[in-house]
Amino acid sequence: MKFGIIGAGMIGHFHAKAITAMAGGTLHSVFDLRQEAADKLAGEYGGKAYSDMAEFMADDELEIVTVGTPSAL
């Protein structure tokens, strides 16, 4: 399963760890409004980094998305 994460902050890192530990799970992509944060998370766990939501969602290989943003958002 190819996962994408929305939000490259603290919760995004927990999601990335869980995804990469999962049998059959791979981190395919990361979206964050801050390109440098997306680059960092994708660099640590693999995958593509995006700061444009339309481009992130248009990726035909992306299968599952997790949202790792603060609950107030």
C-alpha positions as CSV (number, residue, x, y, z in Angstrom):
1,M,0.0,0.0,0.0
2,K,1.4,3.4,-1.0
3,F,0.7,6.0,1.7
4,G,0.8,9.7,1.6
5,I,1.0,11.9,4.7
6,I,-0.6,15.4,5.0
7,G,1.4,17.3,7.6
8,A,5.2,16.8,8.2
9,G,5.2,17.8,11.8
10,M,5.5,15.7,14.9
11,I,2.4,13.5,14.2
12,G,3.6,13.1,10.6
13,H,6.8,11.5,11.9
14,F,4.8,9.1,14.0
15,H,2.6,8.2,11.0
16,A,5.8,7.7,8.9
17,K,7.3,5.3,11.4
18,A,4.1,3.3,11.6
19,I,3.8,3.1,7.8
20,T,7.4,2.0,7.2
21,A,7.1,-0.6,10.0
22,M,3.9,-2.1,8.5
23,A,4.2,-5.2,6.3
24,G,3.3,-4.1,2.8
25,G,3.2,-0.4,3.6
26,T,5.5,2.2,2.0
27,L,5.6,6.0,2.4
28,H,5.0,7.2,-1.1
29,S,4.6,10.9,-0.5
30,V,4.4,13.7,2.0
31,F,2.6,17.0,1.7
32,D,3.2,20.1,3.9
33,L,2.8,23.8,3.1
34,R,6.4,24.2,4.2
35,Q,8.5,22.5,1.4
36,E,11.5,22.1,3.7
37,A,9.4,20.1,6.2
38,A,8.0,17.9,3.5
39,D,11.6,17.4,2.1
40,K,12.9,16.5,5.6
41,L,10.2,13.9,6.3
42,A,10.4,12.4,2.8
43,G,14.2,12.3,3.1
44,E,14.1,10.4,6.4
45,Y,11.5,7.8,5.4
46,G,11.5,7.8,1.6
47,G,8.9,9.1,-0.8
48,K,8.2,12.3,-2.7
49,A,7.8,15.7,-1.1
50,Y,5.1,18.2,-2.1
51,S,4.1,21.6,-1.0
52,D,1.3,21.9,-3.5
53,M,-1.9,20.0,-2.5
54,A,-3.2,19.6,-6.0
55,E,0.0,18.0,-7.2
56,F,0.1,15.7,-4.1
57,M,-3.5,14.5,-4.7
58,A,-3.0,14.1,-8.5
59,D,-0.3,11.4,-8.0
60,D,-1.9,8.4,-9.6
61,E,0.2,6.0,-7.5
62,L,-1.0,7.4,-4.2
63,E,-3.4,4.9,-2.6
64,I,-4.0,5.9,1.0
65,V,-3.7,9.3,2.8
66,T,-3.2,9.9,6.5
67,V,-3.8,13.4,8.0
68,G,-1.1,14.3,10.5
69,T,-2.1,17.8,11.4
70,P,-3.1,19.2,14.8
71,S,-6.7,18.3,15.8
72,A,-7.7,22.0,15.8
73,L,-7.0,22.2,12.1
